Amino acid sequence: MNTRSLPILISVFFFWGFVAASNDILIPVFKEKLGLSQGQSQLISVAFYVAYTVGSIIYYIISRILKQDVLNRIGYKNGLSLGLVISALGTLLFYPAAESGSFILVITGLFIVGLGFSLQQTAANPMAIVMGDPKKGSQRLSLAGGINNIGSTIAPHLVAFAIFGTLSASRTLESIDGVKVPYLILGVAFVTLAIIFKLSNLPNKIPAITGEKPDEQNSERKSALSYPQLILGMMAIFLYVGVEVSTAGNLSEFMRKNLGVETSGSVSYVSLFWASLMIGRWTSSAAVFSKSNRGKLILKFWLPYLAFAFFLLVSWIFAGIDILQFRFYTPIIFIMIIGDLLSKGNPARQLFIYSVLGITALMIGILSHGWISVYAFVSVGLFCSTLWPCIFTLAIKGLGKHTNEGSGFLIMMIMGGGLISGLQGYLAEDSLLGIQWSYLVGVGCFMYLAFYAFITKSIFKKQNIEL
């Protein structure tokens, strides 16, 4: 299949990361100006991520009614365009929301944006796999993931600049009118991209993506839900997305309460959290760029610091801040690299190692003070970076003809990003755990992920599956 349209396709991955990271700036802004509790402010994440699940359920129901997969009916290119238009409609609600100070309109707008993203993800991921050499499908998805992380790295800076007019740490927000412009621009970008997709050479129909052959002893299983690795994996995806989103979503509030840093001053650290995902993913992608063991080893150390340099460049250009303040992060990246080397490419081993490192980082953040806590919480992004492919690989392993069905169930669990954030936000109230100890929620998430990594070995042994 022609790969010349691939850059057009993966541009949509940029916007997924951009909007997800932008939410971490909106949370403290609306909390301050609308007098919300921390739990109420986290409804921004709840609305956005639950929309993915609702969108997946709607897609499933409509496909059942039509007795045909929706995208096979309307076409993949048309599905992408439709998803972008739906998201654009959601951004339009930010104008009346800012005018009236209505939080209901804000979360409704984000919910609609998320619904559009759900359809876009359903179409874009398989398209990226089949556009070109099938053997390099995962590499194209890795490239798309890198584009996603670029969006999530620069989004906090761009949105903060649009809202505050500056990135000075002492700048406070006088009104919420500033949120209108960036989201109206996003709406225009979504519509423009929808038109480009419609007129592009992107395929409307794609070849079927077949899963692996099932083990003979499991061939009689009638549903993906008959496999314990999937059932447990669904909870793992739920908690993984949850700890990732909630750690970043509560960071600005932690810095405000514990360090006296205004929202505009926490932007670079929110950006560093999302850049950490890029740093970790670039580390694990070393095998894509070199076939020799020596070359892979060199890239394992070179690529993450190249990604870190990109973050520093973005921070310097957009914020004009002293980037030397982030020098303390370099040894933490080195620890993540060692964890990657110890995993030896085994998804279960990497999931276990990174989960233990994630627990360690959160406990250091909880038990320490000042900037040590900030860097500890930010480093969670490093240890979340590759958990999605690790969990996804383990969860669909051995499903055979039920692989696509199992993948759909896993996508539905993205709602954990909203519900876990809401739980931590609720517990962050001073009358309960408080903002610092609320990060125990993330510790609990990582503990389950470590358990899942450990238990899969015995599950696969019973099914005669080698990992």
KARA-V714048 format. One record per residue. BURIAL is 1 if it has 9 or more other ideal C-beta (glycine too) atoms within 8 Angstrom, else 0. Layout:
# KARA-V714048
burial=<BURIAL BURIAL>
This chain:
# KARA-V714048
burial=<0 0 0 0 1 1 0 1 1 1 1 1 1 1 1 1 1 1 1 1 1 1 1 1 1 1 1 1 1 1 1 0 1 1 0 1 0 1 1 1 1 1 1 1 1 1 1 1 1 1 1 1 1 1 1 1 1 1 1 1 0 1 1 0 0 0 0 0 0 1 1 0 0 0 1 1 1 1 1 1 1 1 1 1 1 1 1 1 1 1 1 1 1 1 1 1 1 1 0 0 1 0 1 0 1 1 1 1 1 1 1 1 1 1 1 1 1 1 1 1 1 1 1 1 1 1 1 1 1 1 1 1 0 0 0 0 1 0 0 1 1 1 1 1 1 1 1 1 1 1 1 1 1 1 1 1 1 1 1 1 1 1 1 1 0 0 1 0 0 0 1 0 1 0 0 1 0 1 1 1 0 1 1 1 0 1 1 1 1 1 1 0 1 1 1 1 1 1 0 1 0 1 1 0 0 1 0 0 1 0 1 0 0 1 1 0 0 1 0 0 1 0 0 1 0 0 1 0 1 1 1 1 1 1 1 1 1 1 1 1 1 1 1 1 1 1 1 1 1 1 1 1 1 1 1 1 0 1 1 0 0 1 1 1 1 1 1 1 1 1 1 1 1 1 1 1 1 1 1 1 1 1 1 1 1 1 0 0 0 1 0 0 0 0 1 1 1 1 1 1 1 0 1 1 1 1 1 1 0 1 1 1 0 1 1 1 0 1 1 0 1 0 0 0 0 1 0 1 1 1 0 1 1 0 1 1 1 0 1 1 1 0 1 0 0 0 1 1 1 1 1 1 1 1 1 1 1 1 1 0 1 1 1 1 1 1 0 1 0 0 0 1 1 1 1 1 1 1 1 1 1 1 1 1 1 1 1 1 0 1 1 1 1 1 1 1 1 1 1 1 0 1 1 0 1 1 1 1 1 1 1 1 1 1 1 1 1 1 1 1 1 1 1 1 1 1 1 1 1 0 0 1 0 1 1 1 1 1 1 1 1 1 1 0 1 1 1 1 1 1 0 1 1 1 1 1 1 0 1 1 0 0 1 0 1 0 1>
